[in-house]
Amino acid sequence: MVTATECFQKLDGQFCGIGTDFMGAIMKPLDYWFFNSFGVVFWGIIVFIVWRHSGNSLYAGIMGILIASGMMVANDEVIGVGLILLVLSGTVAVYHMLINRTGRID
């Protein structure tokens, strides 16, 4: 397995194995720069932007669930982190549904 620094230093036409392992090749430099936590950084930025622009925590929770599920499917090494983010997003979505359901007096 070639590390990110070796991959950056060699120009052999393989581009870090992008032909055989596309997602792994894309994540190699990002994991190197973000210390193996790029998925968490990406998840946090997207969920915050969705929540900030919509003002609706249900949308943010659903978007977080989709991103966390995609992270777990794309990379087998981050299943533990993906499950934590999945539970966190699900909790936000359920919280929003409970508050809006019990907060109304119709």
N, C-alpha and C positions, 0 to 999 in steps of 0.2 A: 504494500500500500504506500502510495506516494503522499508525503505530507504537503501541506499548502505551500511552505517555503520552497521545497524542492520543485513543486509544480510551477511556481512563479519564476524560478531560475532557469528552467529548461524550456526551450522552444523546439520541441521535437515533432510538432504537427498533430499531436494527440490531444492537446488542449485539456490536460488533466483527466482524460478519459471521457470526454463529453459524448463520444459516440456510443460507448457501452453503458455508462451510468450517468445519464443526463442530470438527474437531480443531485446526485453526489458531487458531480463536477461543479454545478452551480453553487452548492452550499459550501464547498471547500474554502474559497476565499472569504465568504461571509462569516463562516464559523471561526476562521482565523482572526478576522478583524474584530468580531464581537465576542470572542472567547467562548465559543460553542453555545451561545444563547441567542442567536439571531432569530429563531422562531418566537421566542418570548418577546423580544424587542418589536418584531413585526406585528405580533398579536396585540401587544399593548398600544402601539401607535394606531393601528386600524380601529380597534375597539374604542379608543378615546376619540378619534376623529368622528366616527359614526355617532357616538353618544353626544358629543359636543354639538354637532350640526343638527341632529334630529331632536335632541332633548328627551329621547325615549330610550329608557334602559332596556326595554324588550328587544328593540332592533339591535342594540349593542350586544346583548346576550346571544341573540341568534347568530350574529356575525362572528362572535367569538367562538361559538360552537362549531360553525362551519370551518373557520380557520384552524382550530385545534384538531378537528377531525381530519382535515387535509394534511396537517403536519404529521399526524400519526400514520396516515396511509403512505405518505411520500417517503418517510424515513423511519426505519424500524428502531433506530437508536434512541429516538426521543419519545418513545411511547409513555414513559413515566411522566415527563413534563407535559406531554399532550393531554394525558388524563387529568392532571392537576388543573390545566387551563380549561379543559372540558367541564370539570366539576364547577370551577369558578364561574364560567359563563352560564352554565345551567342554573346555578344558584341565583345569579343576577336576573335571569329570565323568569324564574319561578317567583322571586321576590317581587318583580314588577307585576306579574299576573295576580299575586295575592293582594298586593296593596291596591291595585285598581279594582279588584273584585270586592274586597271588603270595605273600601273607602267610599263606595257609592251607596246612597240611600235612595233607591228608585221605587 
